[in-house]
Amino acid sequence: MARKEISSKDIAAVGPYSLGVNVDGLVFFSGQIPIDPKTGKLVEGDVKAQTEQVFSNIFNLLESAGLTPDNVQKVNVFLTDMNDFQAMNEVYKNKFNKPYPARSTLGVAALPLGSKVEIEIIAK
């Protein structure tokens, strides 16, 4: 199975990885942190502001792949502070229609650039 790279003119990978790959119609997207594509810098602020930016980046990538949020099947959320779960969830609940995608939320010790949240998705 060959991987077809998904990219965006607005978002750049910061390492040796693809932003997304399509394998036989199943699209795996790399985790996104709250980088503002206009400045290339981490969005400052609380986890709500950072989660909003992460979803802006994710939806940009979905559009680049010809997909919409309704195509998202699985979401993995990484938080550096599980006390931010409720605040992240307040943003998250407005990003998808019911039935919501399957989801896991994990607490982690740290994320790149000091981000409070990182989100990765799988879509079809």
N, CA, C and O atoms as a GROMACS GRO file, in nm:
protein
  496
    1MET      N    1   0.083  -0.118   0.000
    1MET     CA    2   0.000   0.000   0.000
    1MET      C    3   0.088   0.125   0.000
    1MET      O    4   0.166   0.147   0.093
    2ALA      N    5   0.075   0.202  -0.101
    2ALA     CA    6   0.154   0.325  -0.112
    2ALA      C    7   0.087   0.438  -0.035
    2ALA      O    8  -0.036   0.450  -0.034
    3ARG      N    9   0.169   0.519   0.030
    3ARG     CA   10   0.119   0.637   0.100
    3ARG      C   11   0.116   0.754   0.004
    3ARG      O   12   0.212   0.778  -0.071
    4LYS      N   13   0.006   0.828   0.005
    4LYS     CA   14  -0.003   0.952  -0.071
    4LYS      C   15  -0.001   1.066   0.030
    4LYS      O   16  -0.086   1.071   0.120
    5GLU      N   17   0.095   1.156   0.016
    5GLU     CA   18   0.112   1.265   0.113
    5GLU      C   19  -0.001   1.367   0.102
    5GLU      O   20  -0.045   1.403  -0.007
    6ILE      N   21  -0.046   1.414   0.219
    6ILE     CA   22  -0.141   1.525   0.230
    6ILE      C   23  -0.061   1.643   0.282
    6ILE      O   24   0.008   1.632   0.383
    7SER      N   25  -0.070   1.756   0.214
    7SER     CA   26   0.002   1.875   0.258
    7SER      C   27  -0.089   1.996   0.249
    7SER      O   28  -0.202   1.988   0.201
    8SER      N   29  -0.038   2.108   0.296
    8SER     CA   30  -0.114   2.233   0.294
    8SER      C   31  -0.017   2.346   0.263
    8SER      O   32   0.097   2.345   0.308
    9LYS      N   33  -0.063   2.444   0.187
    9LYS     CA   34   0.021   2.561   0.159
    9LYS      C   35   0.036   2.647   0.284
    9LYS      O   36   0.128   2.730   0.291
   10ASP      N   37  -0.053   2.630   0.382
   10ASP     CA   38  -0.052   2.715   0.501
   10ASP      C   39   0.020   2.655   0.621
   10ASP      O   40   0.058   2.727   0.713
   11ILE      N   41   0.040   2.524   0.620
   11ILE     CA   42   0.098   2.456   0.737
   11ILE      C   43   0.219   2.375   0.691
   11ILE      O   44   0.213   2.306   0.589
   12ALA      N   45   0.327   2.384   0.766
   12ALA     CA   46   0.448   2.310   0.730
   12ALA      C   47   0.483   2.212   0.841
   12ALA      O   48   0.468   2.242   0.959
   13ALA      N   49   0.530   2.096   0.803
   13ALA     CA   50   0.582   2.000   0.901
   13ALA      C   51   0.713   2.054   0.955
   13ALA      O   52   0.792   2.112   0.881
   14VAL      N   53   0.736   2.036   1.084
   14VAL     CA   54   0.857   2.088   1.147
   14VAL      C   55   0.960   1.977   1.172
   14VAL      O   56   1.050   1.993   1.254
   15GLY      N   57   0.945   1.868   1.102
   15GLY     CA   58   1.037   1.756   1.118
   15GLY      C   59   1.022   1.660   1.001
   15GLY      O   60   0.954   1.691   0.903
   16PRO      N   61   1.086   1.545   1.010
   16PRO     CA   62   1.083   1.448   0.902
   16PRO      C   63   0.956   1.361   0.905
   16PRO      O   64   0.962   1.241   0.931
   17TYR      N   65   0.844   1.425   0.880
   17TYR     CA   66   0.716   1.354   0.876
   17TYR      C   67   0.621   1.425   0.781
   17TYR      O   68   0.643   1.541   0.746
   18SER      N   69   0.517   1.356   0.739
   18SER     CA   70   0.413   1.414   0.656
   18SER      C   71   0.303   1.468   0.746
   18SER      O   72   0.278   1.413   0.853
   19LEU      N   73   0.238   1.576   0.704
   19LEU     CA   74   0.124   1.628   0.779
   19LEU      C   75   0.010   1.527   0.778
   19LEU      O   76  -0.068   1.518   0.873
   20GLY      N   77   0.001   1.453   0.670
   20GLY     CA   78  -0.099   1.348   0.659
   20GLY      C   79  -0.064   1.255   0.547
   20GLY      O   80   0.009   1.291   0.455
   21VAL      N   81  -0.116   1.134   0.554
   21VAL     CA   82  -0.099   1.037   0.446
   21VAL      C   83  -0.231   0.965   0.422
   21VAL      O   84  -0.305   0.932   0.515
   22ASN      N   85  -0.259   0.942   0.295
   22ASN     CA   86  -0.378   0.869   0.254
   22ASN      C   87  -0.332   0.730   0.212
   22ASN      O   88  -0.248   0.715   0.123
   23VAL      N   89  -0.389   0.630   0.275
   23VAL     CA   90  -0.359   0.491   0.241
   23VAL      C   91  -0.492   0.424   0.210
   23VAL      O   92  -0.570   0.391   0.299
   24ASP      N   93  -0.517   0.404   0.082
   24ASP     CA   94  -0.641   0.339   0.037
   24ASP      C   95  -0.766   0.405   0.094
   24ASP      O   96  -0.860   0.336   0.135
   25GLY      N   97  -0.769   0.538   0.097
   25GLY     CA   98  -0.888   0.610   0.142
   25GLY      C   99  -0.896   0.636   0.291
   25GLY      O  100  -0.985   0.708   0.337
   26LEU      N  101  -0.807   0.578   0.367
   26LEU     CA  102  -0.800   0.604   0.511
   26LEU      C  103  -0.688   0.707   0.530
   26LEU      O  104  -0.574   0.684   0.491
   27VAL      N  105  -0.722   0.822   0.590
   27VAL     CA  106  -0.627   0.932   0.599
   27VAL      C  107  -0.584   0.951   0.744
   27VAL      O  108  -0.666   0.975   0.834
   28PHE      N  109  -0.454   0.940   0.765
   28PHE     CA  110  -0.392   0.956   0.896
   28PHE      C  111  -0.326   1.093   0.900
   28PHE      O  112  -0.239   1.123   0.817
   29PHE      N  113  -0.365   1.177   0.996
   29PHE     CA  114  -0.307   1.310   1.009
   29PHE      C  115  -0.215   1.314   1.131
   29PHE      O  116  -0.250   1.265   1.238
   30SER      N  117  -0.099   1.374   1.113
   30SER     CA  118  -0.006   1.392   1.225
   30SER      C  119  -0.066   1.487   1.327
   30SER      O  120  -0.152   1.569   1.294
   31GLY      N  121  -0.020   1.475   1.451
   31GLY     CA  122  -0.068   1.563   1.556
   31GLY      C  123  -0.040   1.709   1.524
   31GLY      O  124   0.066   1.744   1.472
   32GLN      N  125  -0.137   1.792   1.557
   32GLN     CA  126  -0.124   1.936   1.536
   32GLN      C  127  -0.118   2.007   1.671
   32GLN      O  128  -0.195   1.977   1.762
   33ILE      N  129  -0.025   2.100   1.682
   33ILE     CA  130  -0.019   2.186   1.799
   33ILE      C  131  -0.064   2.326   1.755
   33ILE      O  132  -0.077   2.350   1.635
   34PRO      N  133  -0.088   2.416   1.848
   34PRO     CA  134  -0.146   2.546   1.812
   34PRO      C  135  -0.047   2.645   1.754
   34PRO      O  136  -0.017   2.748   1.815
   35ILE      N  137   0.003   2.613   1.635
   35ILE     CA  138   0.092   2.704   1.564
   35ILE      C  139   0.006   2.792   1.473
   35ILE      O  140  -0.075   2.743   1.395
   36ASP      N  141   0.025   2.923   1.485
   36ASP     CA  142  -0.043   3.016   1.396
   36ASP      C  143   0.031   3.014   1.262
   36ASP      O  144   0.149   3.050   1.258
   37PRO      N  145  -0.035   2.972   1.153
   37PRO     CA  146   0.034   2.962   1.025
   37PRO      C  147   0.085   3.096   0.973
   37PRO      O  148   0.179   3.100   0.893
   38LYS      N  149   0.024   3.205   1.016
   38LYS     CA  150   0.067   3.338   0.969
   38LYS      C  151   0.200   3.380   1.032
   38LYS      O  152   0.282   3.445   0.968
   39THR      N  153   0.221   3.341   1.158
   39THR     CA  154   0.343   3.383   1.229
   39THR      C  155   0.442   3.269   1.246
   39THR      O  156   0.562   3.293   1.266
   40GLY      N  157   0.394   3.145   1.237
   40GLY     CA  158   0.480   3.030   1.260
   40GLY      C  159   0.513   3.009   1.407
   40GLY      O  160   0.602   2.932   1.442
   41LYS      N  161   0.439   3.080   1.494
   41LYS     CA  162   0.466   3.072   1.638
   41LYS      C  163   0.348   3.010   1.712
   41LYS      O  164   0.234   3.012   1.666
   42LEU      N  165   0.380   2.957   1.828
   42LEU     CA  166   0.278   2.899   1.915
   42LEU      C  167   0.180   3.007   1.960
   42LEU      O  168   0.222   3.116   2.001
   43VAL      N  169   0.051   2.978   1.953
   43VAL     CA  170  -0.051   3.070   2.003
   43VAL      C  171  -0.043   3.073   2.155
   43VAL      O  172  -0.047   2.969   2.220
   44GLU      N  173  -0.031   3.191   2.209
   44GLU     CA  174  -0.029   3.206   2.355
   44GLU      C  175  -0.172   3.198   2.408
   44GLU      O  176  -0.268   3.210   2.332
   45GLY      N  177  -0.185   3.178   2.536
   45GLY     CA  178  -0.317   3.177   2.596
   45GLY      C  179  -0.350   3.045   2.660
   45GLY      O  180  -0.267   2.955   2.672
   46ASP      N  181  -0.475   3.037   2.702
   46ASP     CA  182  -0.520   2.918   2.774
   46ASP      C  183  -0.547   2.803   2.677
   46ASP      O  184  -0.533   2.818   2.556
   47VAL      N  185  -0.585   2.690   2.733
   47VAL     CA  186  -0.605   2.571   2.651
   47VAL      C  187  -0.722   2.589   2.553
   47VAL      O  188  -0.721   2.527   2.447
   48LYS      N  189  -0.821   2.672   2.585
   48LYS     CA  190  -0.930   2.697   2.490
   48LYS      C  191  -0.877   2.766   2.365
   48LYS      O  192  -0.909   2.725   2.253
   49ALA      N  193  -0.798   2.870   2.383
   49ALA     CA  194  -0.741   2.942   2.268
   49ALA      C  195  -0.652   2.849   2.187
   49ALA      O  196  -0.654   2.852   2.064
   50GLN      N  197  -0.573   2.768   2.255
   50GLN     CA  198  -0.485   2.677   2.184
   50GLN      C  199  -0.564   2.568   2.112
   50GLN      O  200  -0.528   2.530   2.000
   51THR      N  201  -0.670   2.518   2.172
   51THR     CA  202  -0.753   2.416   2.108
   51THR      C  203  -0.821   2.472   1.984
   51THR      O  204  -0.830   2.403   1.882
   52GLU      N  205  -0.868   2.596   1.990
   52GLU     CA  206  -0.928   2.660   1.872
   52GLU      C  207  -0.828   2.664   1.757
   52GLU      O  208  -0.864   2.633   1.643
   53GLN      N  209  -0.702   2.701   1.785
   53GLN     CA  210  -0.602   2.708   1.680
   53GLN      C  211  -0.569   2.570   1.624
   53GLN      O  212  -0.551   2.553   1.504
   54VAL      N  213  -0.562   2.471   1.713
   54VAL     CA  214  -0.536   2.334   1.667
   54VAL      C  215  -0.646   2.291   1.569
   54VAL      O  216  -0.615   2.235   1.464
   55PHE      N  217  -0.772   2.316   1.603
   55PHE     CA  218  -0.879   2.276   1.513
   55PHE      C  219  -0.877   2.356   1.384
   55PHE      O  220  -0.911   2.303   1.278
   56SER      N  221  -0.838   2.481   1.388
   56SER     CA  222  -0.822   2.559   1.265
   56SER      C  223  -0.719   2.491   1.174
   56SER      O  224  -0.740   2.479   1.054
   57ASN      N  225  -0.608   2.448   1.231
   57ASN     CA  226  -0.505   2.378   1.154
   57ASN      C  227  -0.556   2.245   1.101
   57ASN      O  228  -0.533   2.212   0.984
   58ILE      N  229  -0.624   2.170   1.185
   58ILE     CA  230  -0.677   2.039   1.144
   58ILE      C  231  -0.777   2.055   1.031
   58ILE      O  232  -0.772   1.980   0.933
   59PHE      N  233  -0.868   2.151   1.042
   59PHE     CA  234  -0.970   2.167   0.938
   59PHE      C  235  -0.908   2.217   0.808
   59PHE      O  236  -0.959   2.187   0.700
   60ASN      N  237  -0.799   2.293   0.817
   60ASN     CA  238  -0.724   2.334   0.699
   60ASN      C  239  -0.669   2.210   0.628
   60ASN      O  240  -0.679   2.198   0.506
   61LEU      N  241  -0.612   2.119   0.705
   61LEU     CA  242  -0.558   1.995   0.647
   61LEU      C  243  -0.668   1.907   0.588
   61LEU      O  244  -0.651   1.849   0.481
   62LEU      N  245  -0.780   1.898   0.659
   62LEU     CA  246  -0.893   1.820   0.606
   62LEU      C  247  -0.935   1.875   0.470
   62LEU      O  248  -0.956   1.799   0.375
   63GLU      N  249  -0.947   2.007   0.461
   63GLU     CA  250  -0.987   2.070   0.335
   63GLU      C  251  -0.885   2.040   0.225
   63GLU      O  252  -0.923   2.015   0.110
   64SER      N  253  -0.756   2.043   0.260
   64SER     CA  254  -0.651   2.011   0.163
   64SER      C  255  -0.666   1.869   0.109
   64SER      O  256  -0.627   1.842  -0.005
   65ALA      N  257  -0.722   1.780   0.190
   65ALA     CA  258  -0.742   1.641   0.150
   65ALA      C  259  -0.878   1.618   0.086
   65ALA      O  260  -0.912   1.505   0.051
   66GLY      N  261  -0.958   1.726   0.071
   66GLY     CA  262  -1.092   1.711   0.014
   66GLY      C  263  -1.190   1.650   0.112
   66GLY      O  264  -1.289   1.588   0.072
   67LEU      N  265  -1.164   1.668   0.241
   67LEU     CA  266  -1.248   1.610   0.346
   67LEU      C  267  -1.309   1.720   0.434
   67LEU      O  268  -1.270   1.836   0.425
   68THR      N  269  -1.404   1.680   0.518
   68THR     CA  270  -1.467   1.772   0.613
   68THR      C  271  -1.462   1.710   0.752
   68THR      O  272  -1.424   1.593   0.766
   69PRO      N  273  -1.498   1.784   0.855
   69PRO     CA  274  -1.502   1.726   0.990
   69PRO      C  275  -1.592   1.602   0.999
   69PRO      O  276  -1.569   1.515   1.084
   70ASP      N  277  -1.693   1.592   0.913
   70ASP     CA  278  -1.779   1.474   0.916
   70ASP      C  279  -1.706   1.347   0.871
   70ASP      O  280  -1.755   1.237   0.896
   71ASN      N  281  -1.591   1.361   0.806
   71ASN     CA  282  -1.512   1.245   0.765
   71ASN      C  283  -1.422   1.192   0.876
   71ASN      O  284  -1.363   1.085   0.862
   72VAL      N  285  -1.410   1.267   0.987
   72VAL     CA  286  -1.321   1.227   1.096
   72VAL      C  287  -1.382   1.110   1.171
   72VAL      O  288  -1.498   1.116   1.214
   73GLN      N  289  -1.304   1.003   1.186
   73GLN     CA  290  -1.352   0.882   1.253
   73GLN      C  291  -1.294   0.863   1.392
   73GLN      O  292  -1.360   0.808   1.480
   74LYS      N  293  -1.170   0.909   1.413
   74LYS     CA  294  -1.100   0.889   1.540
   74LYS      C  295  -1.018   1.012   1.571
   74LYS      O  296  -0.955   1.071   1.483
   75VAL      N  297  -1.019   1.052   1.697
   75VAL     CA  298  -0.944   1.168   1.745
   75VAL      C  299  -0.863   1.126   1.866
   75VAL      O  300  -0.914   1.057   1.955
   76ASN      N  301  -0.737   1.166   1.870
   76ASN     CA  302  -0.653   1.149   1.989
   76ASN      C  303  -0.613   1.288   2.038
   76ASN      O  304  -0.556   1.367   1.963
   77VAL      N  305  -0.643   1.316   2.163
   77VAL     CA  306  -0.612   1.445   2.224
   77VAL      C  307  -0.504   1.421   2.330
   77VAL      O  308  -0.514   1.329   2.411
   78PHE      N  309  -0.402   1.506   2.329
   78PHE     CA  310  -0.295   1.501   2.428
   78PHE      C  311  -0.294   1.632   2.505
   78PHE      O  312  -0.287   1.740   2.445
   79LEU      N  313  -0.301   1.624   2.637
   79LEU     CA  314  -0.301   1.741   2.724
   79LEU      C  315  -0.186   1.733   2.822
   79LEU      O  316  -0.158   1.626   2.877
   80THR      N  317  -0.119   1.845   2.845
   80THR     CA  318  -0.011   1.846   2.944
   80THR      C  319  -0.066   1.860   3.085
   80THR      O  320   0.006   1.836   3.182
   81ASP      N  321  -0.193   1.898   3.098
   81ASP     CA  322  -0.257   1.910   3.229
   81ASP      C  323  -0.400   1.860   3.217
   81ASP      O  324  -0.483   1.924   3.153
   82MET      N  325  -0.430   1.746   3.277
   82MET     CA  326  -0.565   1.690   3.268
   82MET      C  327  -0.670   1.779   3.336
   82MET      O  328  -0.789   1.759   3.316
   83ASN      N  329  -0.626   1.876   3.414
   83ASN     CA  330  -0.720   1.974   3.468
   83ASN      C  331  -0.777   2.063   3.357
   83ASN      O  332  -0.876   2.132   3.379
   84ASP      N  333  -0.715   2.061   3.239
   84ASP     CA  334  -0.764   2.137   3.124
   84ASP      C  335  -0.866   2.059   3.042
   84ASP      O  336  -0.914   2.109   2.940
   85PHE      N  337  -0.900   1.938   3.085
   85PHE     CA  338  -0.990   1.852   3.007
   85PHE      C  339  -1.123   1.921   2.979
   85PHE      O  340  -1.168   1.924   2.864
   86GLN      N  341  -1.186   1.976   3.080
   86GLN     CA  342  -1.318   2.037   3.062
   86GLN      C  343  -1.313   2.156   2.967
   86GLN      O  344  -1.400   2.171   2.881
   87ALA      N  345  -1.211   2.240   2.981
   87ALA     CA  346  -1.197   2.358   2.893
   87ALA      C  347  -1.174   2.313   2.748
   87ALA      O  348  -1.233   2.369   2.656
   88MET      N  349  -1.089   2.215   2.728
   88MET     CA  350  -1.066   2.162   2.593
   88MET      C  351  -1.196   2.106   2.538
   88MET      O  352  -1.229   2.128   2.421
   89ASN      N  353  -1.269   2.033   2.621
   89ASN     CA  354  -1.393   1.969   2.579
   89ASN      C  355  -1.499   2.071   2.538
   89ASN      O  356  -1.581   2.042   2.451
   90GLU      N  357  -1.499   2.188   2.601
   90GLU     CA  358  -1.596   2.292   2.565
   90GLU      C  359  -1.574   2.338   2.421
   90GLU      O  360  -1.671   2.365   2.349
   91VAL      N  361  -1.450   2.347   2.379
   91VAL     CA  362  -1.420   2.382   2.240
   91VAL      C  363  -1.450   2.263   2.149
   91VAL      O  364  -1.515   2.278   2.045
   92TYR      N  365  -1.404   2.146   2.188
   92TYR     CA  366  -1.415   2.024   2.108
   92TYR      C  367  -1.560   1.995   2.070
   92TYR      O  368  -1.588   1.961   1.955
   93LYS      N  369  -1.653   2.006   2.165
   93LYS     CA  370  -1.791   1.963   2.142
   93LYS      C  371  -1.859   2.040   2.029
   93LYS      O  372  -1.958   1.993   1.973
   94ASN      N  373  -1.807   2.157   1.994
   94ASN     CA  374  -1.867   2.238   1.887
   94ASN      C  375  -1.800   2.216   1.752
   94ASN      O  376  -1.836   2.281   1.654
   95LYS      N  377  -1.704   2.127   1.745
   95LYS     CA  378  -1.629   2.107   1.621
   95LYS      C  379  -1.682   1.992   1.535
   95LYS      O  380  -1.650   1.984   1.416
   96PHE      N  381  -1.762   1.904   1.594
   96PHE     CA  382  -1.813   1.788   1.521
   96PHE      C  383  -1.963   1.775   1.539
   96PHE      O  384  -2.020   1.819   1.639
   97ASN      N  385  -2.025   1.714   1.439
   97ASN     CA  386  -2.167   1.680   1.449
   97ASN      C  387  -2.181   1.541   1.511
   97ASN      O  388  -2.089   1.460   1.506
   98LYS      N  389  -2.298   1.516   1.569
   98LYS     CA  390  -2.328   1.382   1.620
   98LYS      C  391  -2.358   1.290   1.503
   98LYS      O  392  -2.415   1.337   1.404
   99PRO      N  393  -2.323   1.165   1.509
   99PRO     CA  394  -2.247   1.103   1.617
   99PRO      C  395  -2.101   1.148   1.611
   99PRO      O  396  -2.040   1.155   1.504
  100TYR      N  397  -2.048   1.179   1.728
  100TYR     CA  398  -1.911   1.227   1.737
  100TYR      C  399  -1.812   1.116   1.699
  100TYR      O  400  -1.843   0.998   1.711
  101PRO      N  401  -1.693   1.156   1.653
  101PRO     CA  402  -1.589   1.055   1.627
  101PRO      C  403  -1.549   0.985   1.758
  101PRO      O  404  -1.569   1.039   1.867
  102ALA      N  405  -1.494   0.866   1.745
  102ALA     CA  406  -1.434   0.800   1.861
  102ALA      C  407  -1.318   0.888   1.908
  102ALA      O  408  -1.256   0.958   1.828
  103ARG      N  409  -1.288   0.883   2.040
  103ARG     CA  410  -1.183   0.971   2.091
  103ARG      C  411  -1.113   0.910   2.210
  103ARG      O  412  -1.173   0.839   2.291
  104SER      N  413  -0.984   0.940   2.220
  104SER     CA  414  -0.905   0.912   2.340
  104SER      C  415  -0.843   1.044   2.382
  104SER      O  416  -0.808   1.127   2.298
  105THR      N  417  -0.831   1.064   2.514
  105THR     CA  418  -0.764   1.183   2.567
  105THR      C  419  -0.660   1.134   2.667
  105THR      O  420  -0.691   1.060   2.760
  106LEU      N  421  -0.537   1.177   2.644
  106LEU     CA  422  -0.426   1.131   2.727
  106LEU      C  423  -0.354   1.248   2.791
  106LEU      O  424  -0.338   1.353   2.729
  107GLY      N  425  -0.312   1.230   2.915
  107GLY     CA  426  -0.226   1.327   2.981
  107GLY      C  427  -0.081   1.293   2.951
  107GLY      O  428  -0.041   1.177   2.961
  108VAL      N  429  -0.004   1.393   2.913
  108VAL     CA  430   0.137   1.372   2.878
  108VAL      C  431   0.224   1.470   2.956
  108VAL      O  432   0.176   1.573   3.003
  109ALA      N  433   0.351   1.438   2.970
  109ALA     CA  434   0.443   1.521   3.048
  109ALA      C  435   0.474   1.653   2.978
  109ALA      O  436   0.486   1.757   3.043
  110ALA      N  437   0.487   1.651   2.846
  110ALA     CA  438   0.521   1.773   2.772
  110ALA      C  439   0.485   1.755   2.625
  110ALA      O  440   0.472   1.643   2.575
  111LEU      N  441   0.468   1.870   2.557
  111LEU     CA  442   0.441   1.872   2.414
  111LEU      C  443   0.536   1.971   2.348
  111LEU      O  444   0.592   2.058   2.415
  112PRO      N  445   0.556   1.960   2.216
  112PRO     CA  446   0.649   2.049   2.147
  112PRO      C  447   0.619   2.197   2.171
  112PRO      O  448   0.503   2.238   2.176
  113LEU      N  449   0.724   2.274   2.185
  113LEU     CA  450   0.719   2.419   2.200
  113LEU      C  451   0.643   2.466   2.324
  113LEU      O  452   0.609   2.584   2.335
  114GLY      N  453   0.616   2.376   2.416
  114GLY     CA  454   0.543   2.413   2.537
  114GLY      C  455   0.392   2.421   2.518
  114GLY      O  456   0.322   2.481   2.600
  115SER      N  457   0.343   2.361   2.411
  115SER     CA  458   0.199   2.359   2.385
  115SER      C  459   0.125   2.289   2.499
  115SER      O  460   0.178   2.199   2.564
  116LYS      N  461   0.002   2.333   2.523
  116LYS     CA  462  -0.084   2.270   2.624
  116LYS      C  463  -0.165   2.154   2.565
  116LYS      O  464  -0.212   2.067   2.639
  117VAL      N  465  -0.180   2.152   2.432
  117VAL     CA  466  -0.266   2.054   2.367
  117VAL      C  467  -0.209   2.016   2.229
  117VAL      O  468  -0.152   2.100   2.159
  118GLU      N  469  -0.226   1.890   2.194
  118GLU     CA  470  -0.197   1.841   2.060
  118GLU      C  471  -0.309   1.745   2.023
  118GLU      O  472  -0.355   1.668   2.106
  119ILE      N  473  -0.352   1.750   1.897
  119ILE     CA  474  -0.463   1.666   1.852
  119ILE      C  475  -0.425   1.603   1.718
  119ILE      O  476  -0.375   1.670   1.628
  120GLU      N  477  -0.450   1.472   1.708
  120GLU     CA  478  -0.432   1.400   1.581
  120GLU      C  479  -0.562   1.332   1.545
  120GLU      O  480  -0.642   1.298   1.632
  121ILE      N  481  -0.581   1.311   1.415
  121ILE     CA  482  -0.707   1.252   1.369
  121ILE      C  483  -0.682   1.146   1.263
  121ILE      O  484  -0.577   1.141   1.199
  122ILE      N  485  -0.783   1.061   1.246
  122ILE     CA  486  -0.791   0.966   1.136
  122ILE      C  487  -0.925   0.992   1.068
  122ILE      O  488  -1.028   1.003   1.134
  123ALA      N  489  -0.923   1.002   0.936
  123ALA     CA  490  -1.046   1.031   0.861
  123ALA      C  491  -1.061   0.936   0.742
  123ALA      O  492  -0.964   0.876   0.696
  124LYS      N  493  -1.183   0.926   0.696
  124LYS     CA  494  -1.212   0.844   0.576
  124LYS      C  495  -1.323   0.911   0.498
  124LYS      O  496  -1.364   0.861   0.394
   0.00000   0.00000   0.00000
